[in-house]
């Protein structure tokens, strides 16, 4: 199965997401992890990431990864949550796919 992890935001959010990638692979070791972000260089030597794409390099992405497949999508952006401004929880605690716990 493929897991598509989209990271909106800047370089800092991508750096934090490297821990999320590790948690995803720990939970789903046999799945292929595909990261889509604005800063793919952050993930270049990350052994937990099977494929790493920049937002503007998505030609044929639908055909290769989504069409006629059942990927797990991780598109949630914890910073956009309205509760974040009133909550004392860390934003990374909201980055989940199924039951994957990051911290």
N, C-alpha and C positions, 0 to 999 in steps of 0.2 A: 504494500500500500504506500501511497505517497502522502507526505505531509507538506503542505505549502504554508510557509510562515512568512507573512508580509510584515515588514517593519516600517512604519511611517515615522518620519522625524529625522533628527540629526544624527551625527556620529556618536554622541553620548548614548542615545537610545540603542543604537546598534551594538555598542560595547556592552551595555547591560543585557542585551538580547543574547550574547554569547553564552551566558549562564542559562538562559532559557533553552537554548539549543542543546546544551548538555543534559538538562532535565528531560527534554523531549526524547533524546536518544536513549536515555536510561530507561524511560517508560516504554518506548517503542523501538527496541534495538534492531529489529528486522525491517523497519519501514525506511523509506528513502526521504530524507529531509531536504527540502528545496527552500532556500531563503531568497526572498525578493526584498531589496532595500535600495536606498539611495547611496549607500556607502558599502559596496560589496567588498572593498579591500579589507574591511574589518574581519571578514570571514575567510580570507584566502587560505590560511593554514589551519583552519579549524577542522579537526578530524570528525566532528559530529555533523558537519554539513556536507551533504552529498553533491549538491549543485547550488551555485551562488549566482544570482542574476541582479543586474541593475534595473531600475524601473524602466529606463528607456531602451532596454535590450530584450523585450518580450515578444519578438517576432516568433510566431508559431508556438507560443507558450500554451495556448488553449488546446491545440492539437496534440502536443507532446505530453501534457500533464493533466488535462481535465477532461477533454472529450472522450466519451466511452469508458471513463474510469470513475472510480469513487474516491477521490482524494479527501483527506482531512484538511480542512481549511482553518488556519489560525490567523484571523484578520483583525481581531480585537485590539484596539489601542487603549491601554489603561489610562493614559493622560487625558483622553477626551471624556472620561466619566465625570459626571457632575458631582458625584459623591467624593471624588478625590479631593476636592477643595475643602470639604468639611470633615474628611476622614483622616485618621492618623495612621492608616494602613499604608504600607509601602506600595508604590505602583506596581512593582514586579509581582506582588502577590495576586494581582488580577490577571496576569498573563498566563492563561491556562488553555490547554487543549484536552478535552474530556476531563480526566481526573489527574492530569499531570500537575504535580506540585513543584514549584521552582525552589521555594525556600520554606 
